[in-house]
Amino acid sequence: MALGLALSGGGIRGASHIGALRALEEAGLKPNMIAGSSAGSIVASLYATGMTLDDMEEAFLKYAPYVLDIDFAGAFGAILRLYPLFRGRPVLDGLIKGNNAEKIVNKLTEGRRMSQADIPLAITATDINDGTPVVFASRRLEVRSGGNLICCSDALISEAVRASIAIPVVFKPKAVKVRGKARRLVDGGVTNNLPVDVLRIMGADRIIGVNLGYSGQRQEQVDNILEIGSQTIDIMMYHITKLRNRSENVVELMYNKRSVVYPLRMNRETVVVNPQIYDVSLFEMGKIPECIERGYAAVKSRLPEIKKILQM
């Protein structure tokens, strides 16, 4: 029986996935394949290339402060463009360049390509120009007839992650050649924040999802351009993911919310845990240890239900 793990986006809250993985491993539920979107793609790629959870935690704490390479020149040029005497056409397509993040992931994954992952790996992204969902996968996926999903298996893992974390407005889009066509890619969460369906295509028999996205709570401190952009995407992803889970009769287990209404035709192949970490800001680096602990506690508290629903 192949167990798949789907990890959602969530900015720095993505560190929670490390704790979630630790709880699953302790319970003997080690995934055979893994898929991630945005922040989830970072943890997924490190896990799929053999990094231990202890080393992963250390890497998050060490490298997180160096991720934010802000495009000051682009921002200044965009402001100057407002003046008619300024010649040229500077364009600001994201506040953060993303080069540092890509270099860090490339170092941690030892420059591997998707096809060189130790276990099957998938990372989602979105073409900002035509909305096409793109999946970087460790092997070519057989997509059902009529689907508009495009698969790429020859990219560097660091390229795929860089594309997947490109939250619109916050990060610059990532230019990647996908099956011979140049595409400008942004956050995978725009079209698929919790890639459960991708794991099914990959052949998973049972799937556990960890959803760190916004889940309906009022968020007071949305008071700057980064948080506004992120919260806008989070709200959109929340409604898309909610509709998908309902249509597939998937049970989502909310941390600290004990009552669960099970669908009449419950999907016993997929269960999603939501740690309810909505009070951590996009780049609140100092809360990485707390996020890891909260991810661990959320999954550990739901292990009996996870095993019961999936009949494991």
C-alpha positions in Angstrom: 0.0 0.0 0.0 1.5 3.3 -1.1 1.0 6.2 1.3 1.2 9.7 -0.2 1.6 13.0 1.7 0.4 16.4 0.4 1.8 19.5 2.0 0.2 22.9 1.4 1.6 26.4 1.2 1.6 28.9 4.1 4.7 31.1 4.2 6.9 30.5 7.3 4.0 28.3 8.6 5.4 25.7 6.2 7.9 24.8 9.0 4.9 23.1 10.6 5.2 20.3 8.0 8.5 19.2 9.7 6.6 18.6 13.0 3.7 16.9 11.1 6.2 14.6 9.4 7.8 13.7 12.7 4.5 12.7 14.2 3.7 10.6 11.2 7.1 8.8 11.2 6.8 8.1 15.0 3.4 6.4 14.3 4.9 4.3 11.5 3.2 6.3 8.7 6.2 7.2 6.6 5.1 8.4 3.2 6.2 6.5 0.1 5.7 9.6 -2.1 5.3 13.3 -1.4 3.8 16.4 -3.1 4.0 20.0 -2.1 2.8 23.5 -3.0 4.6 26.8 -2.2 6.1 26.5 1.3 5.1 22.8 1.3 7.3 22.3 -1.8 10.4 23.2 0.3 9.8 20.5 2.9 8.7 18.0 0.3 11.8 18.5 -1.8 14.2 18.2 1.2 12.4 15.1 2.5 12.4 13.5 -1.0 16.1 14.0 -1.3 16.9 12.2 2.0 17.3 15.0 4.5 16.5 14.0 8.1 13.9 15.9 10.0 16.5 17.1 12.5 18.7 18.4 9.7 15.6 20.0 8.1 14.8 21.9 11.3 18.4 23.1 11.5 18.3 24.2 7.9 15.1 26.2 8.4 16.5 28.0 11.4 19.9 28.7 9.7 18.8 29.8 6.2 15.3 31.4 6.7 16.8 34.9 7.5 18.6 34.9 4.1 15.6 34.2 1.9 14.4 37.8 1.6 16.5 39.4 -1.2 14.3 42.4 -1.7 14.4 44.1 -5.2 15.2 47.6 -4.0 16.4 48.7 -7.5 13.2 47.5 -9.1 11.0 49.2 -6.6 12.9 52.5 -7.0 12.8 52.2 -10.8 9.0 51.6 -10.7 8.6 54.8 -8.6 10.7 56.8 -11.0 8.6 55.5 -13.9 5.8 57.7 -12.6 7.8 60.8 -13.6 7.5 61.7 -17.4 11.1 62.9 -17.5 12.4 59.4 -16.6 13.4 57.4 -19.7 13.1 53.7 -19.9 10.5 51.2 -18.8 11.5 49.7 -15.4 9.0 47.0 -14.3 8.4 45.7 -10.8 6.9 42.2 -11.0 7.6 41.2 -7.4 9.2 42.7 -4.2 11.5 39.7 -3.6 13.8 38.4 -6.2 13.9 34.9 -5.0 17.5 34.2 -6.1 18.6 33.5 -2.5 15.8 31.0 -1.9 16.7 29.1 -5.1 20.4 29.0 -4.3 19.7 27.7 -0.8 17.4 25.0 -2.0 19.8 24.0 -4.7 22.6 23.6 -2.1 20.4 21.6 0.3 19.2 19.3 -2.5 22.8 19.0 -3.8 21.8 20.3 -7.3 19.6 17.4 -8.0 16.9 17.3 -10.7 13.4 16.2 -10.1 14.1 12.7 -11.6 16.9 12.2 -9.1 14.7 12.3 -6.0 15.0 9.4 -3.6 11.2 8.9 -3.5 8.5 10.1 -5.9 8.2 13.9 -5.7 5.8 16.4 -7.1 5.7 20.2 -6.9 2.9 22.5 -8.2 3.2 25.9 -9.9 1.0 28.1 -12.1 1.6 29.8 -15.4 0.8 33.5 -14.7 0.1 34.3 -18.3 -2.5 31.6 -19.1 -3.4 30.0 -15.8 -2.2 26.6 -16.7 -1.4 24.3 -13.7 2.2 23.0 -14.0 3.4 20.0 -12.0 7.1 19.3 -11.7 7.4 15.6 -11.0 10.1 13.0 -10.5 8.7 11.0 -13.4 6.3 11.7 -16.2 2.7 11.6 -15.1 -0.2 10.2 -17.1 -2.8 12.9 -17.0 -6.4 11.9 -17.9 -7.7 13.0 -21.3 -9.2 16.5 -21.1 -7.0 17.7 -18.2 -5.0 20.9 -18.8 -2.3 20.0 -16.3 1.2 20.1 -17.8 3.9 17.9 -16.3 7.7 18.6 -16.3 10.2 16.1 -15.0 13.6 17.4 -16.2 13.9 20.6 -14.2 16.2 21.2 -11.2 14.4 20.7 -7.9 15.5 24.2 -6.9 13.8 25.7 -10.0 10.6 23.9 -9.2 10.6 25.1 -5.6 11.5 28.6 -6.7 8.5 28.7 -9.0 6.1 27.1 -6.5 6.9 29.7 -3.7 6.4 32.7 -6.0 3.5 34.3 -4.2 2.1 36.9 -6.6 3.2 40.5 -5.9 5.5 39.2 -3.1 8.0 37.1 -5.2 9.0 37.7 -8.8 7.6 35.0 -11.2 10.1 32.3 -12.1 10.9 31.8 -15.8 11.2 28.1 -16.6 11.2 26.2 -19.9 8.5 23.5 -19.6 8.4 21.0 -22.4 10.1 23.4 -24.8 7.9 26.4 -24.0 9.1 29.3 -21.8 6.7 30.0 -19.0 6.5 32.6 -16.2 5.5 30.6 -13.1 4.0 31.6 -9.8 2.8 30.0 -6.6 1.4 26.5 -7.0 -1.4 27.4 -4.5 -3.0 29.7 -7.1 -4.4 26.6 -8.8 -3.6 23.7 -6.4 -2.6 24.5 -2.8 -3.0 20.9 -1.5 -2.0 18.5 -4.3 -4.0 15.5 -3.3 -5.1 14.8 -6.9 -1.5 14.8 -8.0 -0.6 12.0 -5.5 -3.5 10.0 -6.9 -2.1 10.3 -10.4 1.3 9.2 -9.0 -0.4 6.0 -7.7 -0.9 6.7 -4.0 -3.5 4.3 -2.4 -3.9 6.3 0.8 -3.2 10.0 1.2 -2.7 12.3 4.2 -2.8 16.1 3.6 -1.6 18.8 5.9 -3.4 22.1 5.1 -1.8 25.2 6.6 -3.9 27.6 4.6 -6.4 30.2 5.9 -9.5 28.5 7.1 -12.1 31.2 7.7 -10.8 33.0 10.8 -10.7 36.7 11.1 -7.1 38.0 10.7 -6.5 41.4 12.1 -2.9 42.1 11.2 -3.2 42.3 7.4 -1.7 45.7 7.3 1.1 45.8 4.7 1.5 45.0 1.0 3.1 41.6 1.6 0.4 40.5 4.1 -2.4 41.8 1.9 -1.1 40.0 -1.2 -0.6 36.8 0.8 -4.0 37.0 2.5 -5.8 37.5 -0.8 -4.2 34.4 -2.3 -4.9 32.5 1.0 -8.7 33.3 0.9 -8.9 32.2 -2.8 -7.0 29.0 -2.0 -9.3 28.4 1.0 -12.5 28.4 -1.1 -10.9 26.3 -3.9 -9.6 23.7 -1.5 -12.8 23.6 0.4 -14.8 22.9 -2.7 -12.4 20.1 -3.8 -12.6 18.4 -0.4 -16.4 18.6 -0.4 -16.7 17.2 -4.0 -14.4 14.3 -3.1 -16.0 13.6 0.4 -12.7 14.2 2.1 -12.7 14.6 5.9 -10.7 17.6 7.2 -9.6 17.3 10.8 -9.2 20.7 12.5 -6.8 21.0 15.4 -8.6 22.0 18.7 -12.0 21.4 17.1 -13.1 18.0 18.2 -16.5 17.7 16.5 -16.2 16.2 13.1 -19.1 15.7 10.7 -18.3 12.7 8.5 -19.7 12.7 4.9 -22.3 10.0 4.1 -20.0 8.6 1.4 -16.7 9.3 3.2 -13.5 9.0 1.1 -11.5 6.4 3.1 -8.4 7.0 0.9 -7.8 10.6 1.9 -7.7 12.6 5.2 -6.6 16.2 5.7 -5.3 17.7 9.0 -5.5 21.5 9.5 -3.2 22.6 12.4 -5.0 26.0 12.5 -1.9 28.0 12.5 -3.5 31.2 11.2 -1.9 33.6 13.7 1.6 33.5 12.3 2.6 36.1 9.7 4.1 35.3 6.3 7.7 36.0 7.2 7.6 35.7 11.0 11.0 33.9 11.2 11.2 33.9 15.0 8.2 31.5 15.2 9.7 28.6 13.2 10.3 26.5 16.4 6.7 27.2 17.5 5.3 26.3 14.1 7.2 23.0 14.1 5.8 22.1 17.6 2.3 23.1 16.6 2.4 20.9 13.4 3.6 18.0 15.5 0.9 18.4 18.2 -1.9 18.8 15.6 -1.0 15.6 13.7 -0.2 13.6 16.8 -3.6 14.5 18.4 -5.4 13.3 15.3 -3.5 10.0 14.7 -6.2 7.7 16.0 -8.8 9.3 13.6 -6.3 9.3 10.7 -5.7 5.6 11.1 -9.4 4.9 11.5 -10.5 6.8 8.5 -7.8 5.4 6.2 -8.3 1.9 7.7 -4.6 1.5 8.4 
